[in-house]
Amino acid sequence: MLYAIISEDVKNSLERRMAARPDHLARLEKLRDEGRLILAGPHPAVDSDNPGDAGFSGSLVVAEFDDLSAAQSWADADPFVIAGVYAKVTVKPFKKVLP
């Protein structure tokens, strides 16, 4: 089943985010290579593809996991969680309708 992992950054997270980004991306690339990643990306803190020093306000990952517990465990082990980038992470089932 698909799960949405919706994360909200702490204030001024950009430096922590950039430091943990290589490990965070490696985990996402593994999901992609396994054919389980639907989409992933950050929410810019301002209305721009390149928010510069404004940074990001959070992230969204939609991926396939065996169950909610597996999705939650994966989210809990995210390098951004460990580095203190995220203030809150919500994991919930997701049903893809379109496209």
C-alpha positions as a printed Julia matrix, in Angstrom:
99×3 Matrix{Float64}:
  0.0    0.0     0.0
  1.06   3.6    -0.49
  1.81   5.92    2.43
  2.3    9.68    2.61
  5.07  10.88    4.88
  4.45  14.56    5.59
  7.2   16.33    7.48
  7.44  19.84    8.91
 10.82  21.48    9.46
 11.98  23.24   12.59
 12.72  26.94   12.11
 16.05  27.73   10.48
 16.58  24.13    9.38
 18.58  24.84    6.22
 22.07  24.18    7.63
 21.01  20.91    9.28
 19.06  19.94    6.18
 22.03  20.44    3.88
 24.36  18.48    6.18
 22.03  15.45    6.31
 20.87  15.67    2.69
 23.27  13.1     1.13
 22.14  10.36    3.55
 18.48  11.41    3.18
 18.73  11.22   -0.63
 20.49   7.84   -0.5
 17.5    6.33    1.33
 15.08   7.83   -1.19
 17.18   6.54   -4.09
 17.03   3.05   -2.57
 13.21   3.24   -2.5
 13.27   4.47   -6.11
 15.58   1.67   -7.21
 13.24  -0.85   -5.55
 10.31   0.65   -7.53
  8.55   1.79   -4.35
  8.94   5.58   -4.56
  6.07   7.52   -6.16
  7.35  11.02   -5.41
  9.48  12.94   -2.97
 10.51  16.52   -2.45
 10.71  19.51   -0.16
  8.27  22.36    0.41
 10.09  25.65   -0.29
  9.53  28.19    2.5
  8.79  30.85   -0.13
  7.04  30.75   -3.49
 10.11  29.77   -5.5
 11.76  26.63   -6.87
 15.01  27.96   -5.41
 14.2   29.5    -2.01
 17.82  30.34   -1.22
 18.39  31.3     2.42
 14.63  31.03    3.14
 15.09  27.26    2.97
 12.28  24.77    3.27
  9.27  24.29    5.51
  9.03  20.51    5.2
  8.92  17.54    2.86
  6.56  15.05    1.26
  7.32  11.43    0.41
  4.79   9.05   -1.12
  6.05   5.48   -1.25
  4.97   1.86   -1.01
  5.44  -0.05    2.25
  4.08  -3.35    3.54
  2.01  -1.63    6.21
  1.68   1.51    8.32
  4.16   0.22   10.89
  6.83  -0.29    8.22
  6.22   3.19    6.81
  6.44   4.73   10.27
  9.66   2.86   11.05
 11.18   4.03    7.78
 10.16   7.63    8.51
 11.5    7.46   12.08
 14.94   6.44   10.79
 15.2    9.32    8.3
 18.52  11.19    8.57
 16.53  14.45    8.69
 14.75  13.18   11.83
 18.06  12.16   13.39
 19.66  15.53   12.5
 16.78  17.51   14.03
 15.54  18.95   10.72
 11.94  17.88   11.29
  9.75  19.17   14.1
  6.88  16.84   13.18
  6.39  13.81   10.91
  2.97  12.42   10.01
  2.61   9.06    8.27
 -0.73   7.99    6.83
 -2.16   5.7     4.17
 -2.46   7.24    0.71
 -4.71   6.18   -2.17
 -3.49   7.3    -5.58
 -6.38   8.22   -7.85
 -4.79  10.36  -10.6
 -2.86  10.34  -12.83
